[in-house]
Amino acid sequence: MTPKTYDCAAGCPVEATLDLIDGKWKGVILYHLCDGTLRFNQLRKALAGITQRMLTKQLRELEECGLVVRKVYAQVPPKVEYTLSAEGESLRPVIAALATWGTARIARVNEGLALHAA
């Protein structure tokens, strides 16, 4: 894969980051891999609602851009593990910040709903 180039206008670093983790699933996949190496089916179980095809596609894209490492074991049935690469590890604080913000956001929304229901 040829790395994408950016013109580095204002917001370019944010664009470059979001370009790697865009979409519904990539950030969530990276979040789960922050806990350690996972096999394909472990990831699939952790991501309720994702299809096998979509998980495969998202993992390939994450591997292609260098955020995830795929290790295949020569055995029957095949065993494939995914782990964060060094570049993926560098996203750990970003993923943690997103999780913290999301937790607080969910609490605020739920609190607002509870106030409206009362």
KACORVEN-V868568 format. One record per helix or strand of 2 or more residues. SS is the DSSP state (helix for helix, strand for strand). FROM is the first residue (numbers start at 1). TO is the last residue. Records with the same first field share a line. If there is no record, write none. Layout:
# KACORVEN-V868568
SS=FROM-TO + FROM-TO
This chain:
# KACORVEN-V868568
helix=12-21 + 26-33 + 40-46 + 52-64 + 86-89 + 92-117
strand=38-39 + 68-73 + 79-84
